[in-house]
Amino acid sequence: MKKKFVITIGRQLGAGGKALAEELGRRLGVPVYNYEIINEAAKQSGIAAELFEKADEHGGNLTPLGTGIWSFGAMSTPGYINNDTLFAIQSQTIENLADRGSCIFVGRCADYVLREREDVLSVFVTASMEDRIGRLMKECDKCEKECRAWIAATERKRAAYYNYYTFKTWGAAESYDLCLNSSKLGIEGCADIVEKIATGG
C-alpha cells in the first residue's frame, strides 16, 4: 500500500512554485489544487467563485454578495460576506480534498489549514530576484519594470493574507517544513527532494 501524503507549496512570485507542483503531480500521479480550490469551494457552498477570487489573499474585509446570493446571517453584514467566512469555507474545502487522498496544494494557507495532519509536508519555494523576473518576463510578456512592480505588489498581499490567517510569517523558514531555492536547485532538483521526503523514498 502506497504511503499517503499531502504536499503544500508556498512560493514567491516567479520562483516556480506552480511549476514544481505540476512536476510533482506528474511524477506522483496525484491531483494539484490551485485555483481549483476556489471552484470547489464555490460548488460546495453555492457562493459564486468570483467572491472567493475577490477575497483571495486579502484578510478580514467585507466582500459584496451581489444580487441573489445568500448571506451568512450573523457572520455577515447585509449585502456583504466577511472574508473570514470565505476563508473558513475555503479551509473546509481544502480539508475535504486532503481527505480524498494524496494531493498537492498551491498557496491559500493550506499548510496552516492542514497543520494538525501528520501526512503533510509544507514547502516554500524561493529564487533570486533576477530569475523570478526572468521567468515572469518569459511567461507573461511583461518588461522588467512591470515584473518588479508586480512581484512587490503580489508579495505584499500574500504576506498580509498569510500572516493574518496563520499567525505565522510568510516566507520565514520556521513557518514551513522545507524551504527550497529553485535558482540553486532547479525545478527538477526541487522535485527530487520533495518527492523523496513526501513519499519516504
RODO-2510 file (C-alpha; in nm, 4 decimals, decimal comma):
residues 201
     n   res          X          Y          Z
     1     m     0,0000     0,0000     0,0000
     2     k     0,1419     0,3374    -0,1039
     3     k     0,2142     0,5962     0,1631
     4     k    -0,0488     0,8732     0,1786
     5     f     0,0901     1,2246     0,1584
     6     v    -0,0223     1,5833     0,1187
     7     i     0,2211     1,8469    -0,0082
     8     t     0,1556     2,2173     0,0385
     9     i     0,3577     2,4684    -0,1616
    10     g     0,4020     2,8332    -0,0712
    11     r     0,6064     3,0399    -0,3127
    12     q     0,7497     3,3734    -0,4077
    13     l     0,6021     3,5067    -0,7306
    14     g     0,8151     3,3849    -1,0195
    15     a     1,0066     3,1292    -0,8113
    16     g     0,8445     2,8358    -0,9918
    17     g     0,6150     2,7067    -0,7180
    18     k     0,3376     2,6281    -0,9634
    19     a     0,5828     2,4554    -1,1981
    20     l     0,7126     2,2480    -0,9058
    21     a     0,3590     2,1469    -0,8088
    22     e     0,2822     2,0426    -1,1668
    23     e     0,6062     1,8431    -1,1933
    24     l     0,5343     1,6636    -0,8670
    25     g     0,1759     1,5970    -0,9717
    26     r     0,3005     1,4413    -1,2957
    27     r     0,5643     1,2281    -1,1252
    28     l     0,3458     1,1105    -0,8408
    29     g     0,0181     1,0829    -1,0306
    30     v    -0,1771     1,2941    -0,7819
    31     p    -0,4060     1,5976    -0,8274
    32     v    -0,2734     1,9512    -0,7915
    33     y    -0,5108     2,2065    -0,6421
    34     n    -0,4554     2,5767    -0,7046
    35     y    -0,7453     2,7798    -0,8432
    36     e    -0,9405     2,4539    -0,8365
    37     i    -0,9815     2,5135    -0,4627
    38     i    -1,1883     2,8239    -0,5359
    39     n    -1,4076     2,6404    -0,7858
    40     e    -1,4623     2,3526    -0,5438
    41     a    -1,5420     2,5889    -0,2551
    42     a    -1,7927     2,7701    -0,4757
    43     k    -1,9553     2,4422    -0,5761
    44     q    -1,9813     2,3164    -0,2178
    45     s    -2,1091     2,6431    -0,0707
    46     g    -2,3293     2,7747    -0,3511
    47     i    -2,1410     3,1057    -0,3410
    48     a    -2,0099     3,2488    -0,6673
    49     a    -1,6429     3,1716    -0,7370
    50     e    -1,5893     3,5414    -0,8119
    51     l    -1,6443     3,6225    -0,4437
    52     f    -1,3697     3,3843    -0,3380
    53     e    -1,1447     3,5377    -0,6032
    54     k    -1,2128     3,8894    -0,4735
    55     a    -1,1315     3,7810    -0,1193
    56     d    -0,8296     3,5750    -0,2301
    57     e    -0,5138     3,6824    -0,0458
    58     h    -0,6884     3,9601     0,1467
    59     g    -0,7834     3,9307     0,5123
    60     g    -1,0695     4,0497     0,7295
    61     n    -1,2595     4,2762     0,4893
    62     l    -1,6144     4,2540     0,3559
    63     t    -1,6922     4,1352     0,0040
    64     p    -2,0173     4,2436    -0,1700
    65     l    -2,2520     3,9491    -0,2096
    66     g    -2,4378     4,0803    -0,5122
    67     t    -2,7979     4,0205    -0,6060
    68     g    -2,9437     3,6762    -0,5497
    69     i    -2,6558     3,5343    -0,3443
    70     w    -2,7365     3,4276     0,0087
    71     s    -2,5831     3,5697     0,3267
    72     f    -2,4349     3,4116     0,6389
    73     g    -2,6516     3,5917     0,8925
    74     a    -2,4524     3,6915     1,1997
    75     m    -2,1254     3,6315     1,0160
    76     s    -2,2105     3,8951     0,7574
    77     t    -2,3344     4,2490     0,7130
    78     p    -2,6499     4,2656     0,4963
    79     g    -2,5391     4,2558     0,1337
    80     y    -2,1833     4,1553     0,2261
    81     i    -1,9943     3,8484     0,3430
    82     n    -1,6924     3,8657     0,5706
    83     n    -1,3713     3,7445     0,4066
    84     d    -1,3011     3,5440     0,7215
    85     t    -1,6147     3,3430     0,6477
    86     l    -1,4981     3,2846     0,2907
    87     f    -1,1631     3,1710     0,4285
    88     a    -1,3394     2,9270     0,6625
    89     i    -1,5367     2,7790     0,3715
    90     q    -1,2218     2,7537     0,1596
    91     s    -1,0383     2,5884     0,4509
    92     q    -1,3103     2,3256     0,4833
    93     t    -1,2779     2,2592     0,1105
    94     i    -0,9021     2,2071     0,1485
    95     e    -0,9615     1,9624     0,4333
    96     n    -1,2195     1,7718     0,2289
    97     l    -0,9843     1,7458    -0,0693
    98     a    -0,6994     1,6264     0,1532
    99     d    -0,9282     1,3572     0,2968
   100     r    -0,9842     1,2153    -0,0522
   101     g    -0,6239     1,1021    -0,0949
   102     s    -0,2699     1,2120    -0,1750
   103     c    -0,2579     1,5553    -0,3375
   104     i    -0,0718     1,8839    -0,3722
   105     f    -0,1943     2,2314    -0,2751
   106     v    -0,0524     2,5599    -0,4023
   107     g    -0,0904     2,8580    -0,1687
   108     r    -0,4114     2,9530     0,0140
   109     c    -0,2603     2,8874     0,3572
   110     a    -0,3055     2,5134     0,3033
   111     d    -0,0029     2,4423     0,5248
   112     y    -0,1796     2,6151     0,8152
   113     v    -0,5234     2,4701     0,7415
   114     l    -0,3778     2,1162     0,7449
   115     r    -0,1287     2,1742     1,0267
   116     e    -0,2774     1,9058     1,2544
   117     r    -0,2325     1,6295     0,9976
   118     e     0,0711     1,4015     1,0182
   119     d     0,0778     1,3285     0,6443
   120     v     0,1525     1,6903     0,5394
   121     l     0,4825     1,8262     0,4092
   122     s     0,4838     2,2056     0,3837
   123     v     0,7260     2,3542     0,1312
   124     f     0,8240     2,7117     0,0472
   125     v     0,9954     2,7947    -0,2828
   126     t     1,2210     3,0948    -0,3267
   127     a     1,4553     3,2131    -0,6037
   128     s     1,6802     3,5061    -0,6895
   129     m     1,5038     3,8245    -0,7991
   130     e     1,6836     3,8029    -1,1335
   131     d     1,5466     3,4541    -1,2023
   132     r     1,1991     3,5458    -1,0838
   133     i     1,1815     3,8490    -1,3099
   134     g     1,3206     3,6455    -1,5990
   135     r     1,0575     3,3746    -1,5566
   136     l     0,7732     3,6271    -1,5404
   137     m     0,9004     3,8189    -1,8436
   138     k     0,9037     3,4937    -2,0394
   139     e     0,5636     3,3700    -1,9212
   140     c     0,3679     3,6950    -1,9263
   141     d     0,5371     3,9142    -2,1868
   142     k     0,5995     4,1989    -1,9419
   143     c     0,9023     4,4273    -1,9158
   144     e     1,1449     4,4099    -1,6233
   145     k     0,9987     4,7172    -1,4531
   146     e     0,6452     4,5785    -1,4745
   147     c     0,7546     4,2428    -1,3347
   148     r     0,9399     4,4013    -1,0457
   149     a     0,6316     4,6076    -0,9527
   150     w     0,4067     4,3009    -0,9930
   151     i     0,6277     4,0981    -0,7590
   152     a     0,6284     4,3709    -0,4951
   153     a     0,2501     4,4200    -0,5037
   154     t     0,1692     4,0475    -0,5088
   155     e     0,4004     3,9630    -0,2244
   156     r     0,2660     4,2406    -0,0038
   157     k    -0,0795     4,0852    -0,0478
   158     r     0,0406     3,7292     0,0034
   159     a     0,2315     3,8168     0,3183
   160     a    -0,0601     4,0141     0,4648
   161     y    -0,3060     3,7327     0,3888
   162     y    -0,0840     3,4550     0,5214
   163     n     0,0245     3,6419     0,8345
   164     y    -0,3357     3,7453     0,9121
   165     y    -0,4813     3,3948     0,8950
   166     t    -0,1930     3,1811     1,0203
   167     f    -0,0321     3,3985     1,2890
   168     k     0,2979     3,2975     1,1291
   169     t     0,5321     3,4833     0,8952
   170     w     0,5020     3,4280     0,5202
   171     g     0,8311     3,3140     0,3676
   172     a     1,0094     3,2680     0,7026
   173     a     1,1905     2,9341     0,7303
   174     e     1,0307     2,8462     1,0646
   175     s     0,6843     2,8638     0,9072
   176     y     0,7485     2,5592     0,6839
   177     d     0,8925     2,2080     0,6953
   178     l     1,1163     2,2661     0,3951
   179     c     1,2462     2,5746     0,2101
   180     l     1,3990     2,5354    -0,1369
   181     n     1,5823     2,7757    -0,3699
   182     s     1,4881     2,6972    -0,7297
   183     s     1,7711     2,9197    -0,8566
   184     k     2,0203     2,6816    -0,6954
   185     l     1,8378     2,3509    -0,7403
   186     g     1,6191     2,3998    -1,0484
   187     i     1,2612     2,2766    -1,0619
   188     e     1,3713     1,9176    -1,1235
   189     g     1,6126     1,9283    -0,8311
   190     c     1,3441     2,0703    -0,6025
   191     a     1,1042     1,7997    -0,7180
   192     d     1,3611     1,5273    -0,6440
   193     i     1,3950     1,6446    -0,2835
   194     v     1,0230     1,6920    -0,2178
   195     e     0,9332     1,3581    -0,3782
   196     k     1,1848     1,1699    -0,1666
   197     i     1,0712     1,3270     0,1602
   198     a     0,6967     1,3124     0,0909
   199     t     0,6935     0,9519    -0,0222
   200     g     0,9636     0,8233     0,2094
   201     g     1,1530     0,7016    -0,0985
***
